């Protein structure tokens, strides 16, 4: 079995982990902290999905070309995640029905991650 986990670099892990936990729920596991500041943490969204968040440690970084695809089996869940990720971000492609029989939309969140979302219609 192989598991793939996104690794996102941010300036403020404390803020980012709280944001993504609000969006996706899940359990936070702190891996490294210094002087009450989180430097690296995991958000366990499900048994198979773990989102890693790491501090940039003062180094230049960009999430500009980072894109992640989410596939939902619930339109309501897709709409809720889209709305939450849009807060402080850029919902540049609204959720709409597509030619490939899915609701599809895209939003760049406030950390520069482009989230592509599909919910295939039955």
C-alpha positions as CSV (number, residue, x, y, z in Angstrom):
1,X,0.0,0.0,0.0
2,X,1.2,3.5,-0.8
3,X,-0.2,6.6,0.9
4,X,0.4,10.1,-0.5
5,X,0.2,13.1,1.8
6,X,0.3,16.8,0.8
7,X,3.1,18.8,2.5
8,X,2.4,22.5,2.7
9,X,4.8,25.2,3.8
10,X,3.4,28.2,5.6
11,X,4.8,31.0,7.7
12,X,2.4,30.3,10.6
13,X,1.6,26.7,11.3
14,X,-0.5,27.5,14.3
15,X,-2.8,29.6,12.1
16,X,-2.8,27.2,9.2
17,X,-3.5,24.1,11.2
18,X,-6.5,25.8,12.9
19,X,-7.8,26.9,9.4
20,X,-7.5,23.5,7.8
21,X,-9.0,21.8,10.8
22,X,-12.0,24.1,10.6
23,X,-12.3,23.2,6.8
24,X,-11.7,19.5,7.0
25,X,-12.2,18.5,10.6
26,X,-9.7,15.8,11.7
27,X,-7.2,15.3,14.4
28,X,-4.1,17.4,14.9
29,X,-0.8,15.8,15.7
30,X,2.1,18.2,16.6
31,X,5.4,16.8,15.4
32,X,7.7,19.8,16.3
33,X,7.3,22.9,18.2
34,X,9.6,25.5,19.8
35,X,8.6,28.1,22.5
36,X,4.9,27.2,22.2
37,X,5.0,27.8,18.4
38,X,4.2,24.9,16.1
39,X,6.8,24.2,13.5
40,X,5.5,21.0,11.9
41,X,2.1,19.3,12.4
42,X,-0.1,16.8,10.7
43,X,-3.9,17.0,10.2
44,X,-5.3,13.5,10.1
45,X,-8.4,14.1,8.0
46,X,-9.2,10.3,7.6
47,X,-7.3,7.0,7.8
48,X,-5.9,7.6,4.3
49,X,-5.6,11.4,4.2
50,X,-2.9,13.3,6.2
51,X,-2.2,17.0,5.5
52,X,1.3,18.0,6.6
53,X,2.0,21.6,7.5
54,X,5.5,23.0,8.0
55,X,7.0,26.3,9.0
56,X,9.2,27.9,6.3
57,X,11.9,28.5,8.9
58,X,12.6,32.0,7.5
59,X,13.4,30.7,4.0
60,X,11.6,32.0,0.9
61,X,8.8,29.7,-0.4
62,X,5.9,29.8,-2.7
63,X,2.8,27.6,-2.9
64,X,1.9,29.3,-6.2
65,X,2.1,26.2,-8.4
66,X,0.7,23.8,-5.9
67,X,-2.6,22.2,-6.8
68,X,-4.5,19.4,-5.0
69,X,-7.6,17.6,-6.2
70,X,-10.4,16.7,-3.9
71,X,-13.1,14.2,-4.9
72,X,-16.3,14.2,-3.0
73,X,-19.3,11.8,-2.9
74,X,-21.5,14.5,-1.3
75,X,-22.5,17.8,-3.0
76,X,-23.2,19.3,0.4
77,X,-19.7,18.5,1.7
78,X,-18.1,19.8,-1.5
79,X,-20.0,23.1,-1.2
80,X,-19.1,23.5,2.5
81,X,-15.4,22.8,1.8
82,X,-15.4,25.2,-1.3
83,X,-17.0,28.0,0.8
84,X,-14.5,27.4,3.7
85,X,-11.4,27.4,1.5
86,X,-12.7,30.6,-0.2
87,X,-12.5,32.6,3.0
88,X,-9.5,34.9,2.5
89,X,-8.8,33.2,-0.8
90,X,-9.7,33.4,-4.4
91,X,-12.6,31.2,-5.6
92,X,-11.6,31.7,-9.2
93,X,-13.9,28.9,-10.7
94,X,-17.3,28.5,-9.2
95,X,-18.9,25.1,-8.6
96,X,-20.7,24.2,-11.8
97,X,-21.9,21.1,-13.6
98,X,-19.3,20.0,-16.3
99,X,-19.4,18.0,-19.5
100,X,-17.7,15.1,-17.6
101,X,-20.8,14.7,-15.4
102,X,-19.4,16.3,-12.2
103,X,-19.8,19.4,-10.2
104,X,-16.4,21.0,-10.5
105,X,-14.8,24.2,-9.0
106,X,-11.5,25.6,-8.0
107,X,-10.4,27.9,-5.3
108,X,-6.9,29.2,-4.3
109,X,-6.9,29.4,-0.5
110,X,-5.2,32.1,1.6
111,X,-2.0,30.0,1.7
112,X,-1.8,29.9,-2.1
113,X,-2.9,26.3,-2.6
114,X,-5.2,25.7,-5.6
115,X,-7.9,23.2,-4.7
116,X,-9.7,21.5,-7.6
117,X,-12.9,19.8,-6.5
118,X,-15.0,17.2,-8.2
119,X,-18.2,15.5,-7.1
120,X,-19.4,13.1,-9.8
121,X,-23.1,13.1,-10.3
122,X,-25.2,9.9,-10.4
